[in-house]
């Protein structure tokens, strides 16, 4: 979905917050949180406008929303439990109420969430809210390596331009300058850190199927453009095959185009299971374990070879012949 332009953003926010003074106060507090998030990294946050208001995201969590009911914020649960007097002051204020619905708490980074309605009489409670909220931003920023790529797509530069103009102040922009491959490496590391309770084999399976394979396949299509052996260009039939298997590779090797072959299914299966390999000139090596009748049925023959081999392929091919090819 296309992000709204500045006029649409102005209309949405003005409709939700028609009082100009109140609107400016709400946006000012929103910017305070945005600036705090930015201190932990310009790639950790994003902001966008939707039909019901304005949101600030850090990592994979919505931590601040401006809408007609007030300011929805996430507060650090641990700090709340440690500072009972401040929590009591907060709960006595008519300007604060706890969220009672589905998003009353977050589990990935423990929080309690609620609504604050700023006004001249209630601004004295804001420093207490801010302390709990800023502590939460710090913990979320420390947990998540970056703002997830799907959330990056939601970020709206137009929203920041609107707020900057409304408040008359400069607002930093996030920096998502990493390549898709670097982003996937970050996502892999983040998944590992935040899912330590899963068995290693389960984590690796999820990472391969959900995170890495799409980028790896896209890279191989860009490099090979057709089957690396037969030249078949029906891309929907081709499989992205690691030369050095995923399980044995580090994260960088897992996404390295030179550690991959784009193959038709019969060659992919035979290569993956070690029935065939290739020498450093690209000529096929057929394992003696593969019977002649099965070679013929699979269409595998000794004249096959890779359409090209570069220097950076060789260490992976060496590994495959040494560790994977059936002897």
N, C-alpha and C positions, 0 to 999 in steps of 0.2 A: 504494500500500500504506500502511495506517495505521501511524503510528509507535507503537512499544510504549509502554505506560504505565510508571509508576515501578516497580510490582511486577514486571513482566516484565523491566525493565532490571536491577533488583536480582537477580533470579533468574539472568539470563544472566551477569552479571559475577561473581556469587558462585560460579557453577558453573565458570567459566573460571579464576577466581583464588580458590580456596577459602581460602588463607592470608590472614588479615585484614591482617597487617602488610605482607606483600608487595603485597597489593591496594592498600593506602593509598599505598605508595611509587610504584607504577605510576601511579595516578591523580594523585598530586601532580606527577609529571614531565609527565604529559599536560596538566595545568592550566598548568604553566610555559610550554609551547608555545602553548597557547590564549591566555594573557595576552600573549605576545609578538606573536602574530598580531593581536590586538585593538589593539595600539599603532599598527598601520598602517591601521586603519579598521574600524569595527564592522560594515561591510557586506561585508567581504572573506573572512569565515570562517564555518564552521558545523561542528557536531559531531552525530554520531548513533550509535546502538547497533544492531548487527545480530547475527545468530546466532553469529558467531565473535569478536565483540569490540566495540571502540569506535574510531571514526575521527574524525580532525580534517582538515577540508578547508580549503585556502586557494586562492582563485581557482577553478581547475578541477582541482586536483591534491590527491590524498590525501597528506598529508605526515607523518602520525603515526597509528599503529594500536596499540591495546592488545589483545593476545590471549594465548592460553595459551603460545605459543612465546616470548613476551617482548614487548618494545617494538620495533615496526617503525618506522624513521625514515628520512627523506630527508636526506642531507648534501650540502653544496655541493661540486660536483666541482672547480670552479676553485680553491677554497680548499684542498681536499685536495691538489691538485697543487702548490700553493705552500708548504704546510706539511708537508713530508715527515717531519720528526721526530715531529710530533704524530700523523701518520697511522700511523707505525711503532709508536708506543706503543699506539695504538688496536688495531692488528692483533695485537699481542702479548698483549692482554688476552683471557682466556678468556671474558669477559663479552660480547664482541662477535664477530659473524660477518657477513660480507657476504651479501646476498641473491643467490642463484644462479639464480633462476627468471626468469619473464617480466618481472617488475617490478624487475629488478636496477638499472636506470637509468631516468631520465626524459630525454627529448630537449627538450621545449619550454623547460624551464629545466634545464640540465644538472645531474644529481645522480648520486650513488651511494647505494644504499639498503641497509639492513642491520638486524640484530636486536641489541638490547641487553637483557641480563638483569640487572636491578639487584639488588644484595645489599650487605650491610655491607662486604664485601671489595672490591666493584667500584665503589662510589660515587665513588671518587677518579678514575675514568675519565670520569665523567659531565660534568665541566666541559669536557673536550675535545670530547666528542660534542655537547654543547650549543652550543659555539661554531660548529662546522660546521653544525649544524642551524639555529641562529638566523640564520646568514648566508643559508641557503637560504630560510627563511621571508621574509626581507627581499626577496630577489630575486623570489620568486614574487609577493609582495604588490605589488612595483613593476611587474611585468609585467602582472598582471591587474587591471583596473579595479575589479572587484567579484566576489562569489561568484555564479556562474551561477544563473539562476532555477531550473533543474532541481535543482541542489544545495541551493538555499534550501529547497525542499520537503522535503528529507531531514532538515533540521536538527531536533533534538529538544530542546525546552525541558525536557522531562521528564528527559532525561539530565543536563542541567546542574543541575537541582534535586536529582537523586540524588547527584551528585558533591559538590555543595555541602553536603548533609546528611552524607555519608560523611566528608568532610574537615573539616567545621565551619568553612568559609570562604566568603566571598561570591565569586561568579563572575559576570562581566559577561555580558550577553546580546547577540547580534548585533542590528543594527538594519537591517531591510530595508524601510524606510518609503517607498521610491520608488514611483511609479505604474508600471503596466505599460509605459506609453509611455516613461518615463524609463529604465526597465530596458532596453528595446529599444535606445534611443539609446546606452546604455553598451555594450551587446553589439555594436552596429555599430562603435563606435569601437575596442573591444577586438579585434574580428575584423580590422579594418584594420591595427592595430598589430602583430598577431601573425601576419599572413599577407602580409607585404610582398613575399615572393618571387613571389606570384601576379600575373599581369598585371592591370592595373586593370579591364579589361572583365570578366575572370573573377571578380574579387572582388565587383564590383557585382552581377553576375548571382547569385552565391551569396547575398549579403546580401539581395537582393530576394526570392528564392525561399524561403530558409530562415528568415530572421530577421524582416523587416519586414512581409511580406504578411499573415500571420495576424493580427497586432495591428491593422493598417490595416483589414482587412476587418471585423473584429469591431467596430471603432469606427464604420465606415460603416453596418453593420447596426443598431447602437444608435441612430445618428442618423436614417437614412432609413427603416428598418424594411421597406421595399419598394422596388421600382424607382423611381428618382428621376423618371422620366418617365411610364411606363405604369401604375405602381401594382401591378405583378405582385408577389405576396408569396411566391412559391415560392423561398425563399432559396437553395436548392441550385442553382438555375438562374442566379442573379444573379452578376455579376462586379464586383469592386472596381476602379474605374478612376480613376487619377490625372488631375486636370485639368492641372496642370503636371507633365509626365512625371517619373518617378522619376529618370531620368538627369540631369535639369536641376535637380532640387530639392536643397536641403541636407537634413541629417538630420531637422531639426525639421519641415520642409515635407513630408517623405516620410510622416510619421505624423500630419499635421494632418487632422482629419476634414473641414475646410472645403476641403481640396485633393482631395476625392474625390467621386465619384458612384457610386451603386449602380445598375447598368444591366443590362437583359436583353442576351444575347450579341450580337445584331445591332447594337444601339445602341452597345454597348461597343466593338466592332470598328470601327464607322464613326467614333466619337468619337476613339478611340486613333490612328487613321490620318489624322485631319484631314478626313474627308468631311462631318462635321457639327460644329457648335459651338453655343454659346448666348450670347444677349446678356445684359446685366446685369439684365433683367427675367425672364430664364429662357426667352425665346422661342427656338425652334430656328433656327439658321442652317445652310442646306444649301449645301455647296460646289457651284459650277457644274460641277466636275469629275465629280460623281456624276450619271450619266445617269438620265433619267426612268424608264426601264424598270427600272433597278436600284433606284431609290428605291421603286418599287411592289413589287418582289419582296422588298425588305427591310422593307416596311411603314413606311417613313419618309415623313412628310408635314409640310406647313408649319404645321399646327395644333398640333403637339407643343410642349410646354414643360416646364421643370422645375417640380416641384410646389411648390418654395419656393427662394428665393435670399436669403441674408443678406449683410450688409455684408462679412463676412470671406471670402465666396466670390469677391467681385468682382475682386480682384487676380489670382486664379488664372484666372478666366474671361477677363480681359483678356489674360493671357499666352497662353492657348490660342488665342484668336482671332488674336493677333498672330504667334505663332510656329508653331502647329500646323495651323490651318485652311488647307486647300489653296485657293489663290487662282486 
